[in-house]
Amino acid sequence: MQTKKLIEEYFNKREGFAISIKALDSLIGNGDDFYSETKDDDRIFICECIDCLKPITPQLNKIKNNLNKYKIIGIKIYLGYQPIFANDKKLFEVYDFAKKQGLSVVFHCGVGAENLKSEKNINYASCVPVGEIAKLYPETNFIVSHFDYPHLDDCLNVILNNKNVFTDISGEYENFNNLDYSILMKDFITKLNNAMSKYDKSQIAQKVMFGTDYFGIGSGFEAVEEYIETAKILFGEQNLENILFNNVLKAYPALQKYLFLDNYVDKDYE
Ligand SMILES: [Zn+2]
């Protein structure tokens, strides 16, 4: 019931659609319950994940079978939680598959959640190799999650130098110490504003998506309005619709397919 409960919690705060990203079963995953709990909810789209420590082919076959049935629009790779770089040869099979199926590839980038085991000594979760992969797969979209925090400058470089790379502000408000969210917001907004000062902010605003995060109590999932407020402060009210919706449609082309089917969005949208 974990997933269903989260969906309810989320839609108590927001209307519209949401992408639910599957976690590795070895972290906090919900196994196949994830599918059964989301399948009848037409507000939810699924981002699958790949366990890089297990054989890749059978996992991709399973995703292929579930693609349309569960509206799968992307695949997440948990860099850092697993000791693998984005440009590891083993992952090319995933990128080939994503290209063929029109899926986006999402990477966990930056620091891991405090309460989950991740590899902290080597920076596997860097977005720099994502930039290399994005050049090898120009027709596929890649998403650097969490702004690669605290490597904000790396992330800005990669998204601005690669048309097919996007990022999001999810996962920034981990809050195990129960601080006032205004303290966390001030810290992140100051850091990101400093990093962005060298670049054209209006260009960055075309590549950023809203997101919360969830891996347990204290992860900031409930801070939906705080994340939206953050996006507003950083990029201005005029970019909010891009960050909440339009950029997401660009970053996940498979999403457009489903939304167009249901006539939620004007077909002329570009
Ligand atoms: Zn992540």
Boltz pocket constraint, residues with backbone or C-beta under 6 A from the ligand:
constraints:
  - pocket:
      binder: B
      contacts: [[A, 107], [A, 108], [A, 109], [A, 145], [A, 146], [A, 171]]
      max_distance: 6.0
